[in-house]
């Protein structure tokens, strides 16, 4: 079985986000970039399934500018076998990503697609669900545990508001993973060197017959939060909520 893992290049989680002066997007020039943390868990799980003999090949794919090859190389150093880079300098929204991934799935015919449940830049939490819908595949979201049953089904334990829920999926399937699924490994120096020799295919959205349909009009930082105040009585609190905040 092949496993396709989607990985995204995002601003490092430890970097303070700054909006561009013209409001066209988030500043990425001279900013440290890294693999999306949830994608790291997806790669780790795919490599573990390969080590268990469940999967024979792990394919890492990313969509974005040429620099995204660094993100794919990180996945290759972790244990993925080859990479597919869909190069585009245009902004790609979740639906566009899902359509591109569907085209790659149609080409590669994997038995399982793993994604992070969301990216820390947009926090959309949409791509995996959209991909499953486009493919007509079973899906398991927010996975904190993945187990292959004896009958070939995939048991996915997912985190929900009320606790944990386990769903049984028939392959092929799409699974989005949570941070608690595993602890991603660090790539060793020998594996980083080996990753440079692993194959990486380069495509464009046009090669996959996908065209962008959405565009971002404006990006703005959230308003600064006012300092809190202390009230003396419950009556004063109610008065301020009713007359000043106007939420009552």
Secondary structure, DSSP 8 states (H G I E B T S, - for coil): -EEEEE--EEE-TTS---B-TTSSSB--TT--EEE-HHHHHHHHHHHHHHHTTS-SEEEEEEEESTTHHHHHHHHHHHT--EEEEEE-SS---HHHHHHHHHHHHHHH--SEEEEES--TTT----HHHHHHHHHT-EEEEEEEEEEE-TTS-EEEEEEETTEEEEEEE-SSEEEEE-GGG-------HHHHHHHTTS-EEEEETTTTT----------------------SSHHHHHHHHHHTS---
